[in-house]
Amino acid sequence: MTAAIEPPAARRFDRHRMWVVARTELRQLLASKDYWIPMAALGALFFVVIPSALLLMITAIGDVSVVRQASQALSVLPEAAQSRIRGDSPEARTAFALAVYLLAPVAVVVPLTISTAVGAASLVGERERGTGEFLAHSPASVREIYLGKIIASIVPGYLTTVVGFGAYSLAVNLIAGPAAGGWFFPTTEWMVMVFWIIPPFLLLTLSLVLRLSARVRSTAAAQQASGLITLPLIGIAYVQATGTLVGSTVATGWALGAVAWVVALLSAHLGVRSVTRNRLLGVTQ
């Protein structure tokens, strides 16, 4: 099999071709019910079902020893976080702390899990479906293909996060709001985390996962290898997100997000080299 040559029309970057690649991938995902139904169920479980059940249980228990002990356990939080906890009763303070500080992992784990599942199969899946040759000989440049695939991988995870964040905010305010003295969510720290810190971590993770997807020979291998990348990044993102919510100022959150954006954009820029037309054709290099 001969190596594919970059078409002259693809030498200049074209956003339209990039978006064509992204839209094509998203249409395939939308048509694949065995993908988006479990992913939607995952988002609903972590953003709505589990938090609502925990908050309802705490607010319904009332002033009993279990809630009092949980409320006393809040003393381990930094003073800055403790001073922001609202509520006059133990159950109100516990529900507030749970909603604002202790359920932060859902906003980190869900988008990374969903987007990684898409990214891991993105490029190697083209070869397995037999569409890699069509993509390799398309007018789109490898940069446009790579960025289009990243966009298509980010959208499902981040869209789930935004929708889930809205549902989570509504559930928190309806369940814990009356006990905490009124609607209080989302806080500024949560807004910074969801809209400023999580996106660059998604971009960084997917830029690395797509490199793996371009190099391995099967989707199963890509998914296994992507776990080695995703788990540490989930941990790092969770630490940064938790620090933003619990002990850091909003300015610190903006600074951490800015650093994450620089690293993510650099990684995405360097990751373009991993996508070649020969690899889309299944030719080893």
C-alpha positions in Angstrom: 0.0 0.0 0.0 1.5 3.3 -1.0 1.7 6.2 1.4 -0.9 8.9 1.1 0.2 12.4 -0.1 -1.2 15.6 1.4 -3.5 17.1 -1.3 -2.6 20.6 -2.4 -6.1 21.8 -1.4 -5.4 20.7 2.2 -2.2 22.6 2.8 -3.9 25.7 4.0 -6.0 25.5 7.2 -9.7 25.7 6.6 -12.2 25.9 9.5 -15.0 24.7 7.3 -13.3 21.4 6.6 -12.5 21.0 10.3 -16.2 21.5 11.2 -17.2 19.0 8.5 -15.1 16.4 10.2 -16.5 17.3 13.6 -20.1 17.3 12.4 -19.7 13.9 10.6 -18.3 12.4 13.8 -21.2 13.9 15.9 -23.8 12.6 13.5 -22.4 9.1 13.8 -22.5 9.4 17.6 -26.1 10.6 17.6 -27.1 7.7 15.4 -25.4 5.3 17.8 -27.9 4.7 20.6 -25.7 2.1 22.3 -23.3 5.0 23.0 -25.4 8.0 23.9 -28.1 6.3 26.0 -25.6 4.9 28.5 -23.8 8.2 28.5 -27.0 10.1 29.2 -27.8 7.7 32.0 -24.4 8.2 33.5 -24.8 12.0 33.5 -28.3 11.7 35.0 -27.1 9.3 37.7 -24.2 11.4 38.8 -25.7 14.9 38.4 -29.3 14.3 39.5 -30.1 10.9 41.0 -27.3 10.4 43.5 -27.1 14.1 44.7 -30.8 14.4 45.0 -31.0 11.2 47.0 -28.3 12.3 49.4 -29.7 15.8 49.9 -33.2 14.5 50.4 -32.0 12.0 52.9 -30.1 14.6 54.9 -32.8 17.2 54.9 -35.5 14.6 55.7 -33.6 13.0 58.6 -33.8 16.1 60.7 -31.8 17.0 63.8 -30.5 13.6 64.8 -27.1 12.3 65.9 -26.1 11.2 62.4 -26.6 14.6 60.9 -25.0 16.2 63.9 -21.9 14.1 63.5 -21.7 14.9 59.8 -22.1 18.6 60.6 -19.3 18.4 63.1 -17.1 16.7 60.5 -17.3 19.9 58.5 -14.7 21.3 60.9 -12.0 19.6 58.7 -12.8 22.1 55.9 -10.6 25.2 55.7 -11.8 28.2 57.6 -12.5 30.1 54.4 -14.9 27.3 53.4 -16.5 27.0 56.8 -17.2 30.7 56.9 -19.2 30.4 53.7 -21.4 27.5 54.8 -25.0 28.6 55.2 -27.7 27.3 57.5 -28.8 27.5 61.1 -29.3 23.8 61.7 -27.0 20.9 61.4 -28.9 19.4 58.5 -28.9 22.7 56.6 -25.2 23.2 57.0 -24.5 19.6 56.1 -26.7 19.8 52.9 -25.0 23.1 51.9 -21.5 21.7 52.4 -22.4 18.5 50.5 -23.9 20.4 47.6 -21.1 23.0 47.3 -17.9 21.2 48.4 -18.3 17.4 48.6 -20.0 16.6 45.2 -17.3 18.4 43.1 -16.1 15.1 41.6 -19.2 14.7 39.5 -18.3 17.7 37.4 -14.8 16.3 36.7 -15.4 12.6 36.3 -18.5 12.7 34.0 -17.1 14.8 31.1 -13.7 13.2 31.1 -15.3 9.7 31.1 -17.7 10.5 28.3 -15.3 12.4 26.1 -12.5 9.9 26.6 -14.8 7.1 25.4 -15.3 9.0 22.1 -11.7 10.1 21.7 -10.2 6.6 22.3 -12.2 5.2 19.3 -12.1 8.3 17.2 -9.1 7.6 14.8 -8.5 3.9 15.3 -12.3 3.5 14.8 -12.0 4.9 11.3 -9.6 2.1 10.3 -11.8 -0.5 11.9 -14.9 0.8 10.1 -13.1 0.9 6.8 -13.6 4.7 6.5 -9.9 5.6 7.2 -9.0 5.4 3.5 -11.8 7.9 2.6 -10.7 10.3 5.4 -7.0 9.9 4.4 -7.8 10.9 0.8 -10.2 13.7 1.7 -9.3 17.4 1.1 -9.0 17.9 4.8 -5.5 18.3 6.2 -4.3 16.2 9.1 -4.5 19.3 11.3 -8.2 19.8 10.4 -8.9 16.1 10.9 -7.2 16.1 14.3 -8.9 19.3 15.5 -12.3 18.1 14.1 -11.9 14.9 16.1 -11.1 16.7 19.3 -14.1 19.0 18.9 -16.3 16.0 18.3 -14.9 14.3 21.4 -15.3 17.3 23.6 -18.9 18.2 22.7 -20.7 15.1 24.2 -18.8 15.3 27.5 -19.0 19.0 28.0 -22.6 19.2 26.8 -23.5 16.5 29.3 -21.7 18.6 32.0 -23.5 21.8 31.1 -27.0 20.2 31.0 -26.2 18.2 34.1 -24.8 21.3 35.9 -28.1 23.0 35.2 -30.1 20.1 36.5 -27.9 19.7 39.5 -28.3 23.5 40.3 -32.0 23.2 40.2 -32.1 20.0 42.4 -29.8 21.6 45.0 -31.8 24.8 45.2 -35.1 23.0 45.4 -34.0 20.5 48.0 -31.4 22.2 50.1 -32.3 25.8 49.4 -35.2 26.1 51.8 -33.1 24.7 54.7 -30.1 27.0 53.8 -32.1 30.2 53.7 -32.9 30.4 50.0 -31.4 29.6 46.6 -27.6 29.7 46.8 -26.3 27.6 43.9 -24.3 27.9 41.7 -21.6 29.7 43.6 -18.9 31.8 41.8 -16.4 29.1 42.5 -18.5 26.4 40.8 -19.0 28.7 37.8 -15.2 29.2 37.4 -14.7 25.4 37.8 -17.3 24.4 35.2 -16.7 27.0 32.6 -13.0 27.8 33.0 -11.1 24.9 34.6 -12.8 21.8 33.2 -12.7 22.7 29.5 -8.8 22.9 29.3 -8.6 19.6 31.2 -10.9 18.1 28.6 -8.8 19.5 25.8 -5.5 18.2 27.4 -6.9 14.8 28.0 -8.3 14.4 24.5 -5.2 15.7 22.8 -3.3 12.9 24.5 -6.0 10.2 24.0 -6.2 11.0 20.2 -2.5 10.5 20.0 -2.9 7.0 21.3 -5.9 6.4 19.1 -3.8 7.3 16.0 -1.0 4.9 17.0 -2.8 1.7 18.3 -4.4 -0.9 16.1 -7.7 -1.5 17.9 -10.3 0.3 19.8 -9.9 -2.0 22.8 -6.2 -1.2 22.9 -7.0 2.5 22.7 -9.5 2.4 25.5 -7.1 0.5 27.8 -4.2 2.8 27.1 -6.4 5.9 27.5 -7.2 4.8 31.1 -3.6 5.3 32.0 -3.9 8.9 30.9 -7.4 9.7 32.0 -7.1 8.5 35.7 -4.2 10.7 36.6 -5.7 13.7 34.8 -9.0 13.1 36.6 -7.1 13.2 39.9 -5.3 16.4 39.0 -8.5 18.1 37.7 -10.3 17.0 40.9 -7.5 18.4 43.1 -7.6 21.7 41.3 -11.4 21.9 41.2 -11.7 21.0 44.9 -9.0 23.6 45.8 -10.9 26.2 43.8 -14.1 25.4 45.7 -12.8 24.8 49.2 -9.7 26.8 50.0 -8.7 29.0 47.2 -9.9 32.4 46.0 -11.7 33.0 42.7 -8.6 34.7 41.4 -6.6 31.5 42.2 -9.2 29.5 40.2 -8.8 31.9 37.2 -5.0 31.5 37.4 -5.1 27.7 37.6 -7.5 27.6 34.7 -5.2 29.9 32.7 -2.2 27.6 33.3 -4.3 24.6 32.3 -5.3 26.4 29.1 -1.7 27.1 28.1 -0.7 23.4 28.7 -3.8 22.1 26.9 -3.3 24.3 23.8 0.4 23.4 23.6 -0.5 19.7 23.9 -3.2 20.0 21.2 -0.7 21.8 18.9 2.0 19.2 19.3 -0.6 16.4 19.0 -1.2 17.2 15.4 2.0 15.4 14.5 0.6 12.0 15.7 -2.1 12.1 12.9 -0.8 11.1 9.5 -2.5 9.9 6.4 -0.5 6.7 6.5 -1.8 5.9 10.0 -5.4 6.5 8.8 -4.7 4.0 6.1 -3.2 1.5 8.6 0.3 1.9 7.2 2.9 1.6 10.0 5.6 4.2 10.2 
